Amino acid sequence: MLAIQGEGWRVDPAWVDRLKLLGLDDHGRWSRFSDGEVASASRSTNSYKVTLSNGQPVYFKRYVYSSMRLRSLFLPSKAAVEAWGLAQMARVGCSTPTLLAYGERRLLGNIRSAFLVTQAIDNSVSLADFAGQLSAPGAAEEGGLSHWLRLISAQLIPQLQAMHGAGLFHYDLKWRNLLIEQTDSGCRVHLIDCPRARRHRCRKFRGQVVDLSALSRLAFTYLSEFQRLRFLLQYLNQGQGVDRANARKLLKAVNAHLSRRPPKGWHG
């Protein structure tokens, strides 16, 4: 929490002048900010890609609620949770966007609005869009979907192992929340958009199930059963071989979780 009553914010000192465009020190300005390219929009949450005066792009996300949210009483805002999550994931070796600023406004301990600013990652696209482009009719066979997914898995699995091993869980690990940055040597995978991130010290299995289930939803569209199983076995293999009993237990739990709201291509 940054505030109990009124406003609170934190800004990277090196970015204070560059972020003046966003008016982060004035709730009346940032809560209504709508310049730039719309990245996502909903009733309470809006995200914009903004190019600063020096040509640097950043993402500005704001949460503005039209009514009191009693369930948020004295709890961290989504912006604060995401700021914490990005910092913790980066600390254990995950690749995440650079956090530049976040803040919130409260009334009697209740969240009324909040914001988060991260540095944009150049030459990147979500895994959902990337997979769609590679699987589209007419896409080149050379360096196709299977090839890229092997490269992406090789980047993603060590990050998942490090994050989950430390008891950290994303809790919204959908393909649209994985950014694929193409590089000269292949690609780099970045974890983004984690306002539900949490730490489990005694319920790590539950966190694994939630994250792997989120990853699995689009996997049914683009991956074969063999490819999905290979990913799970690679994830479970941390240099000491795979505990097949644990693999079966985890797979059963993921399937049970998915069955509550079956994804496209689900066969039970």
C-alpha positions in Angstrom: 0.0 0.0 0.0 1.1 3.5 -0.8 -1.7 5.4 1.0 -4.5 4.9 3.4 -6.2 8.2 2.6 -5.4 10.4 -0.3 -2.7 9.8 -2.9 0.7 8.0 -2.9 3.1 7.2 -5.7 6.6 6.1 -6.5 8.6 7.1 -9.6 12.0 6.0 -10.7 14.2 9.1 -10.0 15.8 8.8 -13.4 12.4 9.0 -15.1 10.7 11.9 -13.2 11.3 14.5 -15.9 10.6 12.1 -18.8 7.2 11.1 -17.3 5.9 14.6 -16.7 3.6 14.1 -19.7 1.5 11.6 -17.7 0.9 14.0 -14.8 1.7 11.3 -12.2 1.8 13.9 -9.3 -1.8 15.0 -10.0 -4.7 12.5 -9.8 -6.9 14.9 -11.8 -4.5 14.4 -14.7 -3.4 10.8 -14.7 -6.9 9.4 -13.8 -8.2 10.9 -17.1 -5.1 10.4 -19.2 -6.1 8.9 -22.6 -3.4 10.0 -25.0 -1.4 7.5 -27.0 -2.2 4.2 -28.6 -4.9 2.1 -26.8 -3.4 -1.2 -25.8 -6.4 -2.5 -24.0 -9.6 -1.1 -22.6 -12.4 -2.2 -20.2 -14.9 -0.5 -17.9 -12.3 0.2 -15.2 -8.9 -0.6 -16.7 -7.3 1.1 -19.6 -3.7 0.8 -21.0 -2.0 3.1 -23.4 1.3 2.9 -25.3 2.7 6.4 -25.0 5.7 7.8 -26.8 7.5 10.3 -24.6 9.1 13.6 -25.9 12.5 11.9 -26.3 10.9 9.2 -28.5 10.9 6.4 -25.8 7.8 4.3 -25.6 6.2 3.4 -22.3 3.0 1.6 -21.3 0.7 3.5 -18.9 -2.1 1.5 -17.3 -4.7 3.1 -15.1 -7.5 1.6 -12.9 -10.4 4.0 -12.2 -13.4 2.7 -10.3 -16.8 4.5 -10.4 -18.0 3.2 -7.0 -16.5 2.3 -3.7 -14.9 -1.2 -3.7 -15.2 -2.3 -0.1 -13.4 -5.6 -0.9 -10.3 -3.5 -1.5 -10.3 -2.1 2.0 -6.7 -1.8 3.2 -5.6 -4.3 0.5 -2.9 -3.6 -2.1 -4.1 -2.1 -5.4 -3.7 -4.1 -8.6 -1.0 -1.7 -9.6 0.9 -2.3 -6.4 0.5 -6.0 -6.7 1.8 -5.9 -10.3 4.8 -3.7 -9.2 5.6 -6.2 -6.5 5.2 -9.1 -8.8 7.4 -7.7 -11.5 10.1 -6.9 -9.0 10.0 -10.3 -7.4 10.0 -12.2 -10.7 13.0 -10.2 -11.9 14.8 -10.9 -8.7 14.7 -14.7 -9.3 15.8 -14.4 -12.9 12.6 -13.9 -14.9 12.6 -11.4 -17.8 10.0 -8.7 -17.1 9.4 -5.1 -18.3 11.3 -2.4 -16.4 9.0 -0.8 -13.8 9.1 3.0 -13.9 6.3 4.2 -11.7 3.1 3.2 -9.8 0.6 5.0 -7.6 -2.8 4.9 -6.1 -5.6 7.0 -4.6 -7.7 5.8 -1.6 -10.7 7.0 0.2 -11.0 5.8 3.8 -8.7 2.9 2.9 -10.6 1.9 -0.3 -9.0 2.0 -3.7 -10.6 4.5 -6.0 -7.9 4.6 -8.7 -4.3 3.4 -9.4 -1.7 3.5 -12.1 1.4 1.6 -13.3 4.0 2.6 -15.9 6.5 0.2 -17.5 9.1 0.6 -20.2 8.0 -0.8 -23.6 9.9 -3.7 -25.0 10.8 -3.1 -28.6 10.2 -5.5 -31.4 7.9 -7.7 -29.4 4.5 -9.2 -29.7 2.3 -11.4 -27.4 2.7 -15.1 -27.8 -1.0 -15.3 -28.7 -0.5 -13.0 -31.7 2.8 -14.5 -32.6 1.3 -18.0 -32.8 -1.6 -16.7 -34.8 0.7 -15.1 -37.3 2.9 -18.2 -37.7 -0.1 -20.5 -38.2 -2.0 -18.2 -40.6 -2.5 -19.5 -44.2 0.5 -18.7 -46.3 3.0 -18.4 -43.4 6.5 -19.6 -44.3 7.2 -23.2 -43.5 10.8 -22.5 -42.7 11.1 -21.3 -39.1 7.4 -22.2 -38.6 5.3 -22.6 -35.5 6.9 -25.8 -34.2 10.4 -24.4 -34.5 9.6 -21.2 -32.7 7.6 -22.9 -29.9 10.7 -25.0 -29.2 12.8 -21.9 -28.9 10.1 -20.2 -26.7 9.8 -23.3 -24.4 13.6 -23.2 -23.9 13.3 -19.6 -22.7 10.1 -20.0 -20.7 10.6 -23.2 -18.8 13.7 -22.0 -16.8 11.8 -18.9 -15.8 8.8 -20.9 -14.6 11.1 -23.2 -12.7 12.9 -20.3 -11.0 9.6 -18.5 -10.2 7.7 -21.5 -8.9 10.7 -22.8 -7.1 10.8 -19.5 -5.2 7.1 -19.8 -4.4 6.1 -17.0 -6.8 3.1 -17.4 -9.1 1.7 -15.2 -11.9 -1.9 -16.3 -11.7 -2.8 -15.0 -15.1 -0.2 -16.7 -17.3 -2.1 -16.6 -20.5 -0.4 -16.4 -23.9 -1.3 -12.8 -24.3 0.7 -12.1 -21.1 3.9 -13.5 -22.6 5.8 -11.1 -24.8 8.1 -12.6 -27.5 11.0 -10.4 -28.5 12.7 -11.5 -31.6 16.5 -11.2 -31.4 19.4 -12.0 -33.8 20.0 -15.3 -31.9 16.3 -16.3 -31.8 13.9 -14.8 -29.2 13.5 -13.7 -25.6 10.4 -14.4 -23.6 9.1 -11.7 -21.1 6.5 -12.2 -18.4 4.1 -9.2 -18.2 0.7 -8.1 -16.8 0.6 -9.7 -13.3 -1.8 -7.8 -11.1 -2.9 -11.1 -9.5 0.7 -12.3 -8.7 1.1 -13.9 -5.3 3.5 -15.9 -3.2 2.6 -19.4 -1.8 4.8 -20.8 0.9 2.6 -23.8 1.7 0.4 -24.1 -1.4 2.9 -24.2 -4.2 1.1 -27.1 -5.9 -2.0 -24.9 -6.2 0.0 -22.1 -7.8 1.6 -24.5 -10.3 -1.9 -25.8 -11.3 -3.2 -22.3 -11.9 -0.2 -21.1 -13.9 0.1 -24.2 -16.0 -3.7 -24.3 -16.6 -3.6 -20.7 -18.0 -0.7 -21.7 -20.3 -2.7 -24.7 -21.5 -5.8 -22.9 -22.7 -4.4 -21.8 -26.1 -2.0 -24.7 -26.2 -5.0 -26.9 -27.2 -5.3 -24.8 -30.3 -1.7 -24.8 -31.5 0.0 -27.8 -29.9 -0.4 -31.6 -30.2 -1.0 -33.7 -27.2 2.6 -34.9 -27.4 3.9 -31.4 -27.5 1.9 -30.4 -24.5 3.1 -33.5 -22.5 6.7 -32.8 -23.5 6.5 -29.2 -22.2 5.2 -30.5 -18.9 7.9 -33.1 -18.5 10.6 -30.6 -19.4 9.1 -28.2 -16.8 9.2 -30.9 -14.1 12.8 -32.0 -15.0 15.1 -29.9 -13.0 18.3 -31.9 -13.5 17.3 -34.8 -11.3 15.0 -36.6 -13.7 11.2 -36.5 -13.8 9.1 -37.8 -10.9 6.5 -39.5 -13.0 4.1 -39.9 -10.1 4.2 -36.2 -9.5 3.8 -35.6 -13.3 0.6 -37.7 -13.3 -0.7 -35.9 -10.3 0.0 -32.5 -11.8 -1.4 -33.4 -15.2 -4.6 -34.7 -13.5 -5.0 -31.5 -11.5 -4.4 -29.2 -14.5 -7.0 -31.2 -16.5 -9.5 -30.9 -13.6 -8.9 -27.2 -13.4 -9.5 -26.8 -17.2 -12.6 -28.9 -17.2 -14.4 -26.2 -15.2 -14.3 -23.9 -18.2 -13.1 -26.0 -21.1 -10.9 -24.3 -23.7 -11.3 -24.6 -27.4 -10.2 -28.1 -28.5 -10.8 -29.6 -25.1 -11.6 -33.3 -25.2 -11.5 -34.2 -21.5 
